[in-house]
Amino acid sequence: MRRKRQNRQTRWKPTRVGVTKLRGPAHLNSPRDERLMALEVGLTQGTVSVVGATVPLASLRVHHPQTLHRVRASLRAEPSLHAAIVPRVLEGAMVWHVYRDESGALVMYDDYAAYLVALELGCQMVGVKILEATAP
């Protein structure tokens, strides 16, 4: 026995729920940090003071440790990337932007690959630019 063909108009259709925007994952390289963003914007606007200094590499903290681990894996996977960074580090041309966290420690946030290569090469002192918000 054949099934009776249904008219399209009488078929039940599920109601469509309004589509909501799916929030993508946070930026994978660095979490959204309002203080850090304010420092970078202030740097371009001239409201942040920049002090150059030479500090021990071992005293620098890292802003986003998860990114550091991803960069470490990338350097292992791509030896050419590692080889390209080594001359820059050996020349001493690396200057990192750092800021002071609540405890007063210097935190590096801008070039994780060069930071890892400098650690690997045993660099002792590195040039940094300390960003500090100026009082209005």
LINHU-V748033 format. One record per residue. N is the residue number from 1. RES is the residue in one small letter. SS is DSSP state (hx for helix, st for strand, lp for the rest). NEAR is the number of other ideal C-beta (glycine too) atoms within 12 Angstrom. D_FIRST is the distance of its C-alpha to the first C-alpha in Angstrom with 2 decimals. Layout:
{{N & RES & SS & NEAR & D_FIRST} {N & RES & SS & NEAR & D_FIRST}}
This chain:
{{1 & m & lp & 3 & 0.00} {2 & r & lp & 4 & 3.75} {3 & r & lp & 5 & 6.55} {4 & k & lp & 7 & 9.16} {5 & r & lp & 8 & 12.26} {6 & q & lp & 9 & 15.22} {7 & n & lp & 8 & 18.56} {8 & r & hx & 8 & 21.14} {9 & q & hx & 7 & 23.61} {10 & t & hx & 9 & 21.74} {11 & r & lp & 9 & 21.04} {12 & w & lp & 9 & 23.47} {13 & k & lp & 8 & 26.00} {14 & p & lp & 6 & 28.54} {15 & t & lp & 6 & 32.03} {16 & r & lp & 6 & 34.40} {17 & v & lp & 6 & 37.50} {18 & g & lp & 6 & 40.67} {19 & v & lp & 6 & 41.63} {20 & t & lp & 6 & 44.90} {21 & k & lp & 6 & 47.27} {22 & l & lp & 6 & 47.23} {23 & r & lp & 6 & 50.76} {24 & g & lp & 7 & 51.53} {25 & p & lp & 9 & 53.64} {26 & a & lp & 13 & 57.32} {27 & h & lp & 14 & 59.41} {28 & l & lp & 14 & 59.27} {29 & n & lp & 22 & 62.87} {30 & s & lp & 24 & 64.53} {31 & p & lp & 18 & 63.62} {32 & r & lp & 16 & 64.39} {33 & d & lp & 19 & 67.88} {34 & e & hx & 10 & 69.41} {35 & r & hx & 22 & 72.96} {36 & l & hx & 28 & 72.46} {37 & m & hx & 21 & 70.89} {38 & a & hx & 20 & 73.82} {39 & l & hx & 31 & 76.26} {40 & e & hx & 24 & 74.65} {41 & v & hx & 16 & 74.54} {42 & g & hx & 21 & 78.10} {43 & l & hx & 23 & 79.15} {44 & t & hx & 13 & 78.07} {45 & q & hx & 12 & 79.55} {46 & g & lp & 11 & 82.80} {47 & t & lp & 18 & 82.59} {48 & v & st & 26 & 82.39} {49 & s & st & 18 & 85.45} {50 & v & st & 23 & 85.26} {51 & v & st & 20 & 87.74} {52 & g & st & 16 & 88.06} {53 & a & st & 22 & 88.86} {54 & t & st & 22 & 88.84} {55 & v & st & 26 & 87.27} {56 & p & st & 16 & 86.42} {57 & l & hx & 30 & 82.94} {58 & a & hx & 17 & 82.33} {59 & s & hx & 20 & 82.88} {60 & l & lp & 38 & 79.94} {61 & r & st & 25 & 76.73} {62 & v & st & 29 & 73.33} {63 & h & lp & 33 & 71.37} {64 & h & lp & 25 & 67.87} {65 & p & hx & 18 & 67.83} {66 & q & hx & 18 & 64.14} {67 & t & hx & 26 & 64.93} {68 & l & hx & 27 & 67.86} {69 & h & hx & 17 & 65.62} {70 & r & hx & 20 & 63.19} {71 & v & hx & 30 & 66.16} {72 & r & hx & 23 & 67.60} {73 & a & hx & 17 & 64.37} {74 & s & hx & 21 & 64.40} {75 & l & hx & 26 & 68.00} {76 & r & hx & 17 & 67.18} {77 & a & hx & 12 & 64.23} {78 & e & lp & 15 & 66.22} {79 & p & hx & 13 & 69.76} {80 & s & hx & 12 & 70.52} {81 & l & hx & 21 & 70.09} {82 & h & hx & 25 & 72.48} {83 & a & hx & 15 & 74.93} {84 & a & hx & 15 & 74.91} {85 & i & hx & 29 & 75.85} {86 & v & hx & 23 & 78.66} {87 & p & hx & 15 & 81.24} {88 & r & hx & 24 & 80.77} {89 & v & hx & 29 & 81.36} {90 & l & hx & 17 & 84.36} {91 & e & hx & 15 & 85.97} {92 & g & lp & 18 & 85.85} {93 & a & lp & 16 & 84.22} {94 & m & lp & 33 & 81.57} {95 & v & st & 26 & 82.06} {96 & w & st & 35 & 79.39} {97 & h & st & 32 & 78.76} {98 & v & st & 36 & 78.98} {99 & y & st & 35 & 79.15} {100 & r & st & 28 & 80.53} {101 & d & lp & 21 & 78.13} {102 & e & lp & 9 & 79.05} {103 & s & lp & 8 & 81.09} {104 & g & lp & 13 & 83.03} {105 & a & lp & 18 & 81.56} {106 & l & st & 30 & 80.84} {107 & v & st & 32 & 77.15} {108 & m & st & 41 & 76.10} {109 & y & lp & 33 & 72.89} {110 & d & lp & 29 & 72.94} {111 & d & lp & 30 & 73.05} {112 & y & hx & 32 & 71.53} {113 & a & hx & 32 & 71.60} {114 & a & hx & 36 & 75.34} {115 & y & hx & 38 & 75.95} {116 & l & hx & 31 & 74.35} {117 & v & hx & 31 & 76.24} {118 & a & hx & 34 & 79.50} {119 & l & hx & 26 & 78.93} {120 & e & hx & 19 & 78.24} {121 & l & hx & 22 & 81.39} {122 & g & lp & 13 & 83.48} {123 & c & lp & 27 & 84.61} {124 & q & lp & 15 & 86.86} {125 & m & st & 17 & 87.46} {126 & v & st & 34 & 85.23} {127 & g & st & 27 & 85.69} {128 & v & st & 32 & 83.69} {129 & k & st & 27 & 83.60} {130 & i & st & 29 & 83.37} {131 & l & st & 33 & 81.59} {132 & e & st & 24 & 82.83} {133 & a & st & 23 & 82.15} {134 & t & lp & 16 & 85.38} {135 & a & lp & 7 & 86.36} {136 & p & lp & 6 & 86.20}}
